Amino acid sequence: MSARLQVITPVFPPAVGGIESLTYGLAERWDGPVEILTLDEPGAAEWDANSRYGVHRVTNVPRGGRKSIARLTYATVAHTRRFKPDLILSMHVRCGYAAALAKLISGATWLQYYHAKEVPTWPSATRLCARRADHGVAVSRYTRTLVQAVSPLAGPLSVIPPGIPAPRTTLRTRRAHPTMLTVARINDPYKGHDVLLEAMPFIRHKVPDVRWVVVGAGDRLPWLRDEVRARGLTDHVEILGLVDDDKRDELFASSDVFVLPSRTSEDGRSGEGFGIVYAEAAAVGLPIVAGAQGGVLDAVHNEVSGLLVDPTDPRQVADAVTTLLCDDERRTRMSLAAREWSRRFEWGHVAAAFQDLATKTLHQAKR
């Protein structure tokens, strides 16, 4: 395929996050000309200078605000006339207005990505995308249901999960103590750090020397540190904050269980749209304990790559964790199964699925 791909996204590397890594992965593997239209980020000039395709940024003040999205929309109109895309890829519903204008100007085919909580958060933008995009792509079945609940669809809505790179190593090591690992932003209660705090006494009852290693940063980090101290858990909980990729890989390889009991809300504005970190943990053979809600149901295969539990029940979370920590044979079996399960999320499969969808959509649009 040599189709010209124009990507409109509010976030892009060097910013870090799920949409950022997904957008970058798709763009890097596209086999035709690519143009990225996005908002500015600290360190973007150096990043863009090393990019193999054009990255055009607009002022991001206020950060991610309406005025910034409006600037991105105006910039899209100008760049669309010059670039003449065959395919427009909008990575967020807030970019739908820009994508609609770009489609009107160029006649290009419009693919719209949906991730989860942005759907009920911006219902008007979602309705525009659902009614006017040629094809939608949801990152999970859960995300698809959120879109369908907001608006009827003019075109098909496929499910393609985010991609992960093949692990740099699958060699597992053991720490001195049984270790559970959590990697997540510490901004929102739905990630389940509060439930894990409640589960710790039950876990310690069966595994007295357990260690819980927490990676991540965010507004709730001071709260978490205070809770650990208040509950007398300082000898059992290690809060590392942000770590680099090498340290993260080391923690994945040396921990016994990955634990992230995320939960969803009734309005769909919190919860995992997919949860790429679950696939990353599985790829190195780290068994998972996760909440049986939201996009996690696509990311974790129950009794294969991990155990799915009620994420609001500390005892269920504790029972699943101790089951894996205390049963070496089961943990080893699940480790091997998790690696096999994770291969479906490697970039080779995901990029091929996206390319195939894009090709078919382009051909259908030309009929």
Phi, psi and omega in degrees: 000136177238022181297145180274120186254120174253121183253127177245120185211140178285341182226146181199152177307149016280003172299151185245134178165177184295313180294321180300311183291324178294314180298314179299316181297319179292317181295318182298330185258003177287135187261028174220186178299141182230141172227133179250128174245121187205180178269157182290154179218150172302133180082007185291326184300315179294318179299311185295328181296334181261006181279147180275355180226169182285130174240119182244124185241152176239161182305134185246060180224121355291153186301115179070010184280177183300319181296323179293317177296323178296318177299319180296321179296314179298318180296325180299319180301312181295316183287330178296318179299325181278316187283328180055066184288153169269330185224131176252126179245109177264124187263002180203146183298334178292345175268003182297322179296318177296318180295322179297318178293318180298320178295318180297319183288317190259339187075013182288162176278139186248120171254133182241125176269144175232140186245319172160269193293343177291340183294304176286340180288322179236071185296325180295316178295322178297317179298320177301312181296315184296326185272343187237341178290148179287328181204138176254153177230116176259144183280352178199167176295325177300314179299320179300318179295326177296317180295314182297332179284335183272323188204148168293155186252136176279330182232181179294159176227105182265163175245120174228121182288162172296163181255156174230149174287156173299139183299143179290333175206147173243014178287119182263141177238170180238136174276170183293333182237151173304130191232130171252139186240137172233128176235113182188155171297143180252060180249324190241140179299333187296343180295338172096012176300326180294320179291323178294324175299319179291331182280340186303318178300322179291322179293315182295331179300322180264332181230081188300330184260022182296149173235137175247114180260125184245122177246134178141162179223167179157180185297333183268006181298315176301321177300316182295317178299317180296319180295320179298316179294315183296330182268004179068035185252013186298334178278352185241348183237127179244111181260114187262344186071212178283143176227160178280173185298322181296316179294321179299315178298320179298319180292319176302318185283338186254354179272165182261326183216138172263129185232121176207088185275063179296148179231160179252161175256162182296329182274358177078007183271001173218153183124171181275122172294324172214294181102071186298333182295333177294319178293323179294320177294316180298325184297332177260013176079029180262110179301153192237144165241122187216165178281139182275058182214154173066209182292347178300332180297338174270332186275332183237127178266111185301135180069004177243293178266350180181188179242128179260132185224173172290113186286356177262358186250103182302326181291320177296317178299314181297317180299319180294317179298312183290328176302316181284323180292329186264352183240090183300320182295315180294320180296319179294317179298317180290328177300315179294319180293325180296319178299316180295316179301320187291341184298333179294343181262359180293151189303327179303318179285316184292314180296322178296320179296319179293316179300318180296316178298315181297318180299313181296320180293320178296317181295319180293324181292334182276349182290000000 
